[in-house]
Structure formats: C-alpha cells, structure tokens
C-alpha cells in the first residue's frame, strides 16, 4: 500500500490542485504518488483551491475561458491536476466525444428526453483515455519512466497507447482470459503485456505488491499509486455533458460500475461545476449499473447495506468484472444522497441492450454499454426513472472490442447466388 507521507514533494506544478485529501478523515497531504491515508487508511483524492474550507470559487474559471479551449479534455485544464503547460505535452488529447440526442431509443423506452454520451470515440475507443491522460501527466511530473496498470482490458490499451505517444515504457497486467480484441489492442502499441492467471482482483493485488518491490521502482501505476490523479479524469465526462447540454446538469444519469470510481467522479464534477458557479445548483439523480454476474454494489443497495461484500465475477461484461470494487461504499452514498439507485441486468439483457442501442441509434456499444442501456431500460420499465426528466446514459466503449458477445446474433440475413431471382426469394423469405 502506498501511504501518503509528509516528505512527499510539494513544489511540483499541478495547476489548481493544492493537496491530496482523505475522503474519510479529511487529513491533507502534499501532492505525491500516494493513494491511502496514513491516519485511517482511507482513499485520497485531489483537493483544489476552491475546495478548501472558506475558499471561494476560482475567479479565472469561466464558461468563456473553457469554450475557447481545445476540443478535448484540456479545455478543462483549469479544473484538473495537470501542469500549466499541458497543451505543449505529447499525449493522446482525448475527450470532447459526442453527446448523441437519442430520440429513437427514447421513444422505444417511453422517455421524453434522452442523450447517449458516447465515449467510444476516444483514441483507443473507451473512456479510459480520459483517466490515463491525467495519470500520464502525474507520472511525468513525478519522474516515472514506466507507465503501468492492472486492467480488465480497456485500461491496458489506453496505457500502452498513451505511453507510446509520450515516449515512456509500458508494462500492463490483465487477467489472462480477456477478450481477444482487447488483448490485441493492448499489445499492438508496444511495451509489455502480462496475463495473470486469475481475476482482476488477483491482478490488482499483484500490482500492489509490485509497487513495493525494486522491480516496480519509478513505475507509475495509473490506478494504484497515481489513483487520485487518474480518478480526476472521469470528471471531464461531467464537465462535457454539462457544457454540451448548454451548461446544465441532466436530471438523471446512468453510469456503469466497475471499481465505482467513474460514478463518484462524475458526481464530484457536477458538484464542482455548481461550486464554481458554472451551472445552476439543482437536484440530480445518479443511477449505477452492473452486470448480474458481478453486482456486489447493486446487491448492497437493494439490501439496504452500507458494506459491499466481494463476489467472484461471472459475466460477459468483463470490463466491469471487479468483484471487490474499491469505491463501492461511496457509490452507495451517492445513489442514496441523490435519490438514485443501483441496478443490475443479466448477460442476456446486456446482449439485447447492445442490439437495441445499435438498432435505434447506430451506436455499437461494448458490453459495458449494454449494461448501462439494459439498466436504463429496466429502470424505465419499473417506473424508477422519471420519463419526463432529461436523462443521460453513458456508453464507455466500442462494440468492436467485445464482438464475441453478439456474434451469434449478428449474422448475414441471407447468403445468395449473384442473381435478382435469388435476391427476390431471399427478400420474400425474410419479409
């Protein structure tokens, strides 16, 4: 475990970030490659000039300033823990992905206003490019020479691609039984790709051990010792959604849960926009989505528990297959505080939801997107969602990465001889 210490460097350039703060006890530490509080072992997150008690909004952060920025996450650099010269750095510049007005899907589900935030348009086709971009800048600032991670698939590809662009070494660790497309994508950018026999939780434990070994010296593990910085990348989803809606927060949003970090940071992003006066302060509901085969947070929510009990994952949604989600308790807090919920869907419902989104909106989602759309449909059918409220659902990855999930259902309508008569017969047979 990487504990925060008083000796951590404090003179580094992280823009508006001023400290690491424990989410449990509030103890503050200098900015550094640490993720756990020495006082209570609680998780650390980045604190800013405007999040300290008594601090006011940062007067220089305005809508006009943001809108004048580049069409990527660096338009929000004044709200992120990145160097002031980040625009001059070599990185993948992810973000500013489409917010698709999903009228066809809305009609199918009986909703008045629905948007899909489609993050499959990022450089490596998943939202992980956002979080890795922030972690990369932290790694460079701390003088690390190797970028690493434990991954359920998408993160491995995002890390190896970002390292290639930045000129750093990469060594990433994955469960050995990942989808073939994700293995290929993580490997093609170079670096070392190591498969671990076991689940993601086994991989994560191994990486935690490696950090304390000389083998891992000067390595930046994006979701371990760089986790406080890495997590901040998910705030850019909240920032983009609000800006793309005309500087307003949606009434309700459905977010997938793996570790739970993304959901907690979207909530943090909304709250920071409100704090800074960039959007109107209004109620909003956050809904979490899990696969039934890995649904410890949904189970805890439904049972009214505060403790998330680990499970052994068994689902086609491998990018969400984290049986012991680190941020699970915080997800429960947010869902309850905002009046939302945490729901799960079966593998069959995931596949059906992938096909539904593709058929209605022309968006081919990976299995995690099938989880969010499946939960969206379930919540709508059960009357949990307000059908008249402005709703956003996240698609966090490209369906080309999880072809096996739908390949049995996506076959040629017909195979014919090259003749009009054969086509007429095929059309008649399928009408």
Protein Blocks (a to p, Z undefined) as FASTA:
>chain_A
ZZddfkbcfkbcehjafbdcdfklopacdddddfbdfklopacddddfklgghiacdfkl
cfklmmmmccbfklmmmmcccdfklmmpccehigjiacdddfklmmmnopabdcdddfkl
pmnopaklmmmmmmmmmmmmnopabdcdddehlmmmmmmmmmmmnopacdddddfkbcfk
lmmmmmmngpjddddeddfklmmmmmmmmmmpmklgoiacfklmmmmmmmmmmmmmmmmm
mmmnopaacfbdcdddfklmmmmmmmmmmmmmmmnopaccddddddddddfklcfkmmmm
mnopabdcddddddfklmlmcfbdfklmmmmmmmmmnopacddddfklmmmmmmmmmmmn
opacdfklmmmmmmmmmmmmnomacfkbccddddfbdfklmmmlmmmmmccfbdcdddfk
lmmmmmmmmZZ
